[in-house]
Amino acid sequence: MSIICVIGTGYVGLVTGTCFADLGNQVTCVDIIPEKIEGLKQGILPIYEPGLEELVERNVHAGRLHFTTSYKEGLDNCDFVFIAVNTPTGSSHGRADMHYVESAARGIGQELDHNAIIVNKSTVPVGSGDVVKRIILNNLERRDVSFAVVSNPEFLREGSAVQDFLNPDRVVLGSSDSEAANKVATLYLPLRAPMVITDLYTAEMIKYASNAFLATKISFINEIAQICERLGADAKEVAAGMGYDKRIGRAFLDAGLGYGGSCFPKDVRALAHMAAEAGLHPQLLHAVMDINQDQRRLVVSKLSSMLGSLRGCTIGVLGLAFKPNTDDMREAPSVDIIRWVSSQGAMVRAYDPVARKTAQEALEREGIRLDTITFCEDAYEVAHGADALVIVTEWNEFKSLNMPQIHSAMRRPILIDGRNIYEAEEMNRLGFTYRAMGRSTGPALTVLPSGDTSLPQQQTLLREGDSK
Ligand SMILES: NC(=O)c1ccc[n+]([C@@H]2O[C@H](COP(=O)([O-])OP(=O)(O)OC[C@H]3O[C@@H](n4cnc5c(N)ncnc54)[C@H](O)[C@@H]3O)[C@@H](O)[C@H]2O)c1
């Protein structure tokens, strides 16, 4: 049993602290937001993460998991201090904003009164472990205290964070103090995962390289999807055909609206920035980012190509969170899509199973007028009177919708399947004008049903990819 302090109780900190407590350790989680800590003390979680609530409750009840805003209380007698604070994109050119990590390091330095190992779980630019070490040293009141810094990047995915933490593909540890790294390794022994123990800089780089590679896979298949759409191939089947090749693998080859969330966008940007600062020109990373942004625009251009002007149209948005099983709205494609259609004069009807509150906050933060958006209770309410429906997040509950009911609720049955959930043949049979991402979607010439005189005139449409 070890005594662990976790600084930051967000997706990574709360999951890390709770799982270590579940493995039998004594854990205290520290955060600077008093409401978060108050809520956690009452069993109210600040985030939606499957399975986490029960795990928190069990470990609080067992007396192994505690929450506080006090560094002094959190650090009391601890063997390990995990830093798991946010590292968002800073103001200049994609650089990671380190001020939360720096402030955590200051807090540790000011309150640490015994020897301990500092473990950095935040995703930080290469070399940051040294910065953390320097800040702690500069703030240490007690000169007899010694400590080591170990990098231990986290690879969990939101939506399956608890499972991922407890069943990692690998644990990465990096430090100039190999004894300290080995001590951190003992915390993970119950998980029976492969361990990569290396130097500090390499461990920090492994995290960026991993995220950049996964983002590259997504942008790669999205570029292939655009080519497929032009040439009449089916990107979903291309991905399946590629994925059986063990050298390639099927994961992260889903054409769609691209990546979002709190990690891939900022981490690819930060890595590109690090490379540029080192005098390099990271062409591939820039292409990955450009393609990703284009995928979001593609949806709006599909809408415009089918509806003409969006002014006066009602666009239904299914799914707001950046991916299913989370309420995280950071860099969610829905925000860009809603911003662009709203700016063209469309009204939006939107629904997400869990992210309504976080979505409202995110949209407001982005300066998007909420009075142009109706938040609905389910997908059928979204479809009511809509001129087009866009599937943005592939929540399970969107995968088997009663499509005839959706069809009859819509003013115009245009379906843009941003996640390739449905099959074109079936959707065309039901009378939808269906568009997907990188897939052949039905008759080359589609005539939209006329009816509402307030809408653009009846149009003859070309399928994306057909030469005009
Ligand atoms: N979210 C993920 O899926 C994920 C996965 C792997 C790695 N990471 C990395 O882990 C880090 C944390 O990410 P997250 O998503 O958990 O962030 P988050 O924003 O959900 O949580 C960060 C928490 O840290 C707190 N905090 C900030 N400064 C603090 C300070 N000085 N002292 C105490 N608490 C402080 C915030 O109040 C917040 O509760 C980031 O570097 C991220 O890149 C995230």
The ligand as a Tripos MOL2 file, in Angstrom:
@<TRIPOS>MOLECULE
LIG
   44    48     1     0     0
SMALL
NO_CHARGES

@<TRIPOS>ATOM
      1 N1         -8.6630   13.6190  -21.1330 N.am      1 LIG1
      2 C1         -8.0050   12.6240  -21.6820 C.2       1 LIG1
      3 O1         -8.5880   11.7630  -22.3450 O.2       1 LIG1
      4 C2         -6.5170   12.5070  -21.5100 C.ar      1 LIG1
      5 C3         -5.8830   11.3100  -21.8490 C.ar      1 LIG1
      6 C4         -4.4990   11.2040  -21.6940 C.ar      1 LIG1
      7 C5         -3.7720   12.2950  -21.2380 C.ar      1 LIG1
      8 N2         -4.4160   13.4620  -20.9520 N.ar      1 LIG1
      9 C6         -3.6110   14.5780  -20.4470 C.3       1 LIG1
     10 O2         -3.7790   14.6280  -19.0210 O.3       1 LIG1
     11 C7         -3.7850   15.9960  -18.5780 C.3       1 LIG1
     12 C8         -5.0810   16.2690  -17.8220 C.3       1 LIG1
     13 O3         -6.1460   16.1700  -18.7630 O.3       1 LIG1
     14 P1         -7.6690   16.1310  -18.2870 P.3       1 LIG1
     15 O4         -8.4690   15.8670  -19.4900 O.co2     1 LIG1
     16 O5         -7.8010   15.2710  -17.1050 O.co2     1 LIG1
     17 O6         -7.8630   17.6610  -17.8360 O.3       1 LIG1
     18 P2         -9.1310   18.2870  -17.1290 P.3       1 LIG1
     19 O7         -9.2390   19.6770  -17.6420 O.co2     1 LIG1
     20 O8        -10.2900   17.3690  -17.2290 O.co2     1 LIG1
     21 O9         -8.7150   18.3350  -15.5940 O.3       1 LIG1
     22 C9         -7.6690   19.0830  -15.1050 C.3       1 LIG1
     23 C10        -7.9570   19.4090  -13.6440 C.3       1 LIG1
     24 O10        -6.8270   20.0150  -13.0670 O.3       1 LIG1
     25 C11        -7.2640   21.0460  -12.2000 C.3       1 LIG1
     26 N3         -6.1510   21.9660  -11.9680 N.ar      1 LIG1
     27 C12        -5.6250   22.8850  -12.8230 C.ar      1 LIG1
     28 N4         -4.5870   23.4990  -12.2450 N.ar      1 LIG1
     29 C13        -4.4510   22.9630  -11.0040 C.ar      1 LIG1
     30 C14        -3.5600   23.1880   -9.9340 C.ar      1 LIG1
     31 N5         -2.5600   24.0730  -10.0270 N.pl3     1 LIG1
     32 N6         -3.7160   22.4750   -8.8100 N.ar      1 LIG1
     33 C15        -4.7040   21.5600   -8.6830 C.ar      1 LIG1
     34 N7         -5.5750   21.3070   -9.6750 N.ar      1 LIG1
     35 C16        -5.4560   22.0000  -10.8180 C.ar      1 LIG1
     36 C17        -8.4340   21.6400  -12.9220 C.3       1 LIG1
     37 O11        -9.2540   22.3800  -12.0380 O.3       1 LIG1
     38 C18        -9.1060   20.3910  -13.4670 C.3       1 LIG1
     39 O12       -10.0420   19.8680  -12.5570 O.3       1 LIG1
     40 C19        -3.5880   16.8370  -19.8190 C.3       1 LIG1
     41 O13        -2.2290   17.1520  -19.9630 O.3       1 LIG1
     42 C20        -4.0500   15.9300  -20.9460 C.3       1 LIG1
     43 O14        -3.4290   16.2440  -22.1640 O.3       1 LIG1
     44 C21        -5.7620   13.5860  -21.0540 C.ar      1 LIG1
@<TRIPOS>BOND
     1     1     2 1
     2     2     3 2
     3     2     4 1
     4     4     5 ar
     5     4    44 ar
     6     5     6 ar
     7     6     7 ar
     8     7     8 ar
     9     8     9 1
    10     8    44 ar
    11     9    10 1
    12     9    42 1
    13    10    11 1
    14    11    12 1
    15    11    40 1
    16    12    13 1
    17    13    14 1
    18    14    15 2
    19    14    16 1
    20    14    17 1
    21    17    18 1
    22    18    19 2
    23    18    20 1
    24    18    21 1
    25    21    22 1
    26    22    23 1
    27    23    24 1
    28    23    38 1
    29    24    25 1
    30    25    26 1
    31    25    36 1
    32    26    27 ar
    33    26    35 ar
    34    27    28 ar
    35    28    29 ar
    36    29    30 ar
    37    29    35 ar
    38    30    31 1
    39    30    32 ar
    40    32    33 ar
    41    33    34 ar
    42    34    35 ar
    43    36    37 1
    44    36    38 1
    45    38    39 1
    46    40    41 1
    47    40    42 1
    48    42    43 1
@<TRIPOS>SUBSTRUCTURE
     1 LIG1         1 GROUP 0 **** ****
